[in-house]
Amino acid sequence: MESVLKTAFPIVFYLAVITAAFIGVLLIVAYTVLAERKVLGWIQGRLGPNRVGPWGLLQPFADLLKFILKEDLVPDKSTKFVYFLAPVVAITCALMPMVLYPFGPPITTIDWGFVPLGLGEGITQLPLTIAQIDVGVLFVLGITSVGVYGIALAGWSSNSKYSLMGGLRSSAQMISYELAMGASIIGVVMLAGTLDLNGIINAQAASPFKWFIIPQFIGFVVFLIAAFAETNRVPFDLPEAETELVAGFHTEYSALKFALFFMAEYVNMFTVSVMATVLFLGGWYVPGLGHILEPGSIPYALASHAAFIGKICAFLFFYIWVRGTLPRFRFDQLMNFGWKFLLPLALANVILTIVVVFLLNR
């Protein structure tokens, strides 16, 4: 019995860590929706949600309950299986990269002697990353790119011209801007010498002046613009253009399936913010914190985690600010900008980085 407990404890322990991470991310996503409605309200001179709970803090849960209880309408001439599958694909591909997010440095100073029967003997540290693989950047880019299938399938299976146009627009847009986004990351990978997200953070940990936003500022700007297009956000929200396509690819969706698409968009915003923080802003690293707190300790990990979340929230606020500020592109402007300006700029940045790295390593 004791040996079974010793074998099961690490599994249960890491499952609890994974569950806590998922709940944390979903709460951040829920309150990003509330923050967007509040900030847009302030930008437009109104209050935003303020009825459900103090300052409207329970509004996300009221919206979720509304989506669960609403009638689920399915178009008669839709392709039923694909119609139901599309939102599942979208939310699954949005959530899967979360297993690689480095939320903070590992905690190595925990004394597991308090665990009865020596169940904690197999655990040497508490990682703030669910999983770590050598090609983390490629995994995130690959999984998020598959998410476009959810949108394309939703547009096709609904048997609606508005939905089909939204799906086609999203497919063309994501293919166009994924090239620029991938090229913008190549410079960071060359400077860090690794595709591992934790390795990229460690490469920036020596000094704030080594944060890759400084030597890779052009790549950062390209990544940020491409990220707006990849997540279908203003000024690149052509797949959901209300004035043209009613709601785009999810026009025929209602109730919980619509909520899944809605949630997938905000989870993708979170993913892009995490990637921008990791690749260009040093991730969880805070300059000088190691001189104040002991690296590996719980206070050091919590402070680093708070800094990581703060950087992510800054990017999410920028998303909201842009939505309340900029108008939407026309589709021809969007495609011309991606192919004729952004992609050449990203490739020029790659060539410049290759030259600089070659000269520095001679």
C-alpha positions in Angstrom: 0.0 0.0 0.0 2.8 2.4 0.9 4.6 1.7 -2.4 1.4 2.4 -4.3 1.0 5.7 -2.5 4.6 6.7 -3.2 4.0 6.0 -6.9 0.7 7.8 -7.1 1.6 10.9 -5.1 3.8 12.6 -7.8 1.2 11.9 -10.4 -1.6 13.4 -8.3 0.7 16.3 -7.4 1.4 17.2 -11.0 -2.2 16.8 -12.0 -3.1 19.3 -9.3 -0.5 21.7 -10.7 -1.9 21.3 -14.2 -5.5 21.9 -13.0 -4.4 25.0 -11.1 -2.7 26.3 -14.2 -5.7 25.7 -16.4 -8.1 27.4 -13.9 -5.7 30.3 -13.6 -5.5 30.8 -17.4 -9.3 30.5 -17.8 -9.9 33.1 -15.0 -7.4 35.5 -16.7 -9.3 35.0 -20.0 -12.7 35.6 -18.3 -11.6 38.8 -16.7 -9.8 40.0 -19.9 -13.3 40.0 -21.4 -14.6 42.1 -18.5 -11.5 44.4 -18.7 -12.1 44.9 -22.4 -15.7 46.0 -21.9 -14.7 48.3 -19.0 -11.8 49.9 -20.9 -13.8 50.3 -24.1 -16.5 51.9 -21.9 -14.1 54.4 -20.5 -12.6 55.2 -24.0 -16.2 55.8 -25.3 -17.3 57.8 -22.2 -19.5 55.2 -20.6 -19.3 52.9 -17.6 -19.3 49.4 -18.9 -20.7 46.4 -16.9 -21.3 47.5 -13.3 -24.5 45.6 -12.2 -23.5 42.0 -11.5 -21.4 41.9 -8.3 -19.2 44.8 -7.0 -17.9 46.9 -9.9 -19.3 44.2 -12.3 -16.7 41.6 -11.2 -19.2 38.7 -11.5 -20.2 39.7 -15.1 -18.1 36.9 -16.7 -19.8 34.2 -14.7 -23.2 35.7 -15.5 -22.3 35.7 -19.2 -21.2 32.0 -19.0 -24.5 31.0 -17.3 -26.4 32.9 -20.0 -24.6 31.0 -22.8 -25.2 27.6 -21.0 -28.9 28.3 -20.6 -29.6 29.8 -24.1 -31.4 27.7 -26.7 -28.9 26.0 -29.0 -30.1 26.6 -32.6 -28.6 24.4 -35.4 -29.2 25.3 -39.1 -31.2 22.7 -40.9 -28.9 22.5 -43.9 -25.6 22.5 -42.0 -23.2 19.7 -42.1 -23.9 18.6 -38.5 -20.8 16.7 -37.5 -18.4 19.3 -38.8 -20.6 22.1 -37.4 -20.3 20.6 -33.9 -16.6 19.8 -34.4 -15.4 23.2 -35.4 -15.7 25.0 -32.0 -14.1 22.0 -30.3 -11.1 22.3 -32.7 -10.8 26.0 -32.1 -10.8 25.9 -28.3 -8.6 22.8 -28.1 -5.9 24.3 -30.3 -6.1 27.5 -28.3 -5.6 25.7 -25.0 -3.0 23.1 -25.9 0.1 25.5 -26.0 -0.6 26.3 -22.3 1.3 23.2 -21.2 4.6 24.9 -22.3 4.1 28.4 -20.8 6.9 29.1 -18.3 4.9 30.9 -15.6 8.0 31.3 -13.4 11.2 29.8 -12.2 11.2 26.4 -10.4 11.0 26.3 -6.7 13.9 24.2 -5.3 13.9 25.1 -1.6 10.7 23.2 -0.5 11.3 20.7 2.2 9.2 17.7 1.3 9.7 16.2 4.8 6.3 17.4 5.9 4.6 14.9 3.5 3.7 11.7 5.5 5.1 8.3 4.6 7.9 10.0 2.6 5.5 10.5 -0.4 7.4 13.6 -1.6 10.7 11.8 -2.0 10.3 11.6 -5.8 9.9 15.4 -6.2 13.0 17.5 -6.1 11.4 20.8 -7.3 8.1 22.5 -8.0 8.2 23.7 -11.6 6.0 26.6 -12.7 6.0 25.0 -16.2 3.7 22.1 -16.9 6.0 20.6 -19.6 9.3 21.6 -21.2 10.4 20.5 -24.7 13.4 21.5 -26.8 11.2 22.8 -29.7 8.7 24.7 -27.6 8.5 27.6 -30.1 7.7 25.3 -33.0 5.0 23.5 -30.9 3.2 26.7 -30.1 3.4 28.0 -33.7 2.2 24.6 -35.1 -0.7 24.1 -32.7 -2.0 27.7 -33.0 -1.8 27.5 -36.8 -4.1 24.4 -36.8 -6.7 26.5 -35.0 -7.6 28.1 -38.3 -9.2 24.8 -39.3 -11.8 25.4 -36.6 -12.7 28.7 -38.2 -12.6 27.5 -41.8 -14.8 24.4 -40.9 -17.3 26.6 -39.0 -17.7 28.9 -42.0 -18.1 26.0 -44.5 -20.3 23.7 -42.4 -22.9 26.4 -41.4 -24.1 26.6 -45.1 -24.3 30.4 -44.8 -22.7 32.8 -47.2 -21.7 35.2 -44.4 -20.1 32.4 -42.4 -18.3 31.0 -45.6 -16.9 34.5 -46.4 -15.7 34.9 -42.8 -14.0 31.5 -42.9 -12.3 32.2 -46.2 -11.1 35.5 -45.0 -9.7 34.1 -41.9 -7.9 31.3 -43.7 -6.3 33.7 -46.2 -5.4 36.2 -43.4 -3.8 33.6 -41.1 -1.7 32.0 -43.9 -0.5 35.5 -45.0 0.5 36.7 -41.6 1.9 33.4 -40.2 4.8 33.8 -42.5 5.7 37.2 -41.2 5.2 36.0 -37.6 7.4 33.0 -38.1 10.1 35.1 -39.7 10.0 37.6 -36.9 10.9 34.9 -34.4 13.9 33.6 -36.3 16.1 36.4 -35.1 15.3 35.6 -31.5 16.0 31.9 -32.0 19.4 32.7 -33.5 20.4 35.0 -30.7 19.2 32.6 -28.0 20.5 29.5 -29.7 17.5 27.4 -28.7 13.8 26.8 -29.5 13.0 26.0 -25.8 10.9 28.7 -24.2 12.7 28.4 -20.9 16.1 28.5 -22.7 15.1 31.8 -24.4 14.2 33.3 -21.1 17.5 32.2 -19.6 19.4 33.8 -22.5 17.8 37.1 -21.6 18.4 36.8 -17.8 21.8 38.3 -17.5 20.7 41.9 -17.9 17.7 43.9 -19.0 19.8 45.2 -21.9 19.9 41.6 -23.2 16.1 41.5 -23.5 15.6 40.7 -27.2 13.2 43.6 -27.7 16.4 45.8 -28.0 18.4 43.9 -30.6 15.2 42.6 -32.2 13.0 45.7 -32.1 12.1 45.3 -35.8 11.2 41.6 -35.2 9.1 42.7 -32.1 7.1 45.2 -34.2 6.5 42.6 -36.9 5.5 40.0 -34.4 3.1 42.3 -32.7 1.4 43.4 -35.9 1.2 39.8 -37.1 -0.2 38.7 -33.8 -3.2 41.1 -34.1 -3.9 39.6 -37.5 -3.5 36.0 -36.3 -6.0 36.6 -33.5 -8.5 38.3 -35.8 -8.4 41.5 -33.7 -8.9 45.2 -34.7 -7.7 46.5 -37.1 -7.5 43.0 -38.7 -10.9 41.7 -37.6 -12.2 41.1 -41.2 -13.4 37.5 -40.5 -15.8 38.9 -37.9 -16.7 42.2 -39.6 -20.1 43.0 -38.2 -20.9 45.7 -40.7 -20.3 43.4 -43.7 -20.7 39.8 -42.5 -23.0 40.1 -39.5 -20.6 38.2 -37.3 -18.5 36.3 -39.8 -17.7 32.6 -39.4 -19.8 32.2 -36.2 -22.9 33.9 -37.5 -24.9 30.6 -37.3 -23.6 29.6 -33.9 -25.4 30.2 -30.6 -25.3 29.2 -26.9 -22.3 27.3 -25.7 -20.7 26.7 -29.1 -20.6 30.4 -29.7 -19.0 30.8 -26.3 -16.3 28.3 -27.2 -15.3 30.4 -30.3 -15.4 33.5 -28.1 -13.2 31.9 -25.5 -10.8 30.6 -28.1 -10.2 34.1 -29.4 -9.3 35.4 -25.9 -7.2 32.4 -25.1 -5.2 33.1 -28.4 -4.8 36.7 -27.2 -3.3 35.3 -24.0 -1.0 32.9 -25.9 0.3 35.8 -28.1 0.9 37.9 -25.0 2.8 35.1 -23.4 4.9 34.5 -26.5 5.7 38.2 -26.8 6.7 38.3 -23.2 8.9 35.2 -23.4 10.5 36.1 -26.7 11.2 39.8 -26.3 10.7 40.9 -22.6 12.6 38.3 -20.7 9.6 36.2 -19.6 9.4 36.0 -15.8 12.9 37.4 -15.3 13.1 40.6 -13.2 16.4 42.5 -13.2 18.0 42.7 -9.8 15.4 40.4 -8.1 18.0 37.7 -7.4 19.9 40.2 -5.2 16.9 40.8 -3.1 15.3 37.4 -2.8 16.9 33.9 -2.9 16.6 32.3 -6.3 14.7 29.0 -6.0 12.7 30.2 -3.0 9.0 30.6 -2.9 9.0 34.5 -2.6 11.4 34.7 -5.6 9.1 32.4 -7.6 6.0 34.4 -6.7 7.6 37.7 -7.4 8.8 36.4 -10.8 5.4 35.0 -11.6 3.7 38.3 -10.7 6.1 40.1 -13.1 5.3 37.6 -15.8 1.6 38.1 -15.4 2.1 41.9 -15.3 3.9 41.9 -18.6 1.1 39.7 -20.1 -1.6 42.1 -18.8 0.3 45.0 -20.4 0.0 43.3 -23.8 -3.7 42.5 -23.2 -4.3 46.1 -22.3 -2.6 47.2 -25.6 -5.0 44.8 -27.5 -8.0 46.5 -25.9 -6.6 50.0 -26.4 -6.0 49.3 -30.1 -9.6 48.1 -30.5 -10.9 51.3 -29.1 -8.7 53.4 -31.2 -8.1 52.1 -34.8 -10.6 51.5 -37.6 -10.8 48.3 -39.6 -8.7 47.7 -42.8 -10.3 46.8 -46.1 -9.5 43.3 -47.1 -7.3 44.3 -50.0 -5.4 46.7 -47.7 -4.9 43.8 -45.2 -3.5 41.4 -47.8 -1.3 44.1 -49.4 0.1 45.1 -46.1 1.0 41.5 -45.1 2.6 40.4 -48.4 4.2 43.7 -49.6 5.4 45.3 -46.4 5.3 43.1 -43.3 6.8 39.9 -44.8 9.7 41.7 -46.6 10.4 43.7 -43.4 10.6 40.4 -41.4 12.9 38.8 -44.0 15.1 41.9 -44.0 15.3 41.6 -40.2 16.4 37.9 -40.5 19.1 38.8 -43.0 20.4 41.6 -40.9 20.4 39.4 -37.8 22.4 36.7 -39.7 25.0 39.3 -40.7 25.3 40.6 -37.2 25.6 37.2 -35.6 28.1 36.1 -38.2 30.3 39.2 -37.6 30.1 38.8 -33.8 31.1 35.1 -33.9 34.1 35.5 -36.2 
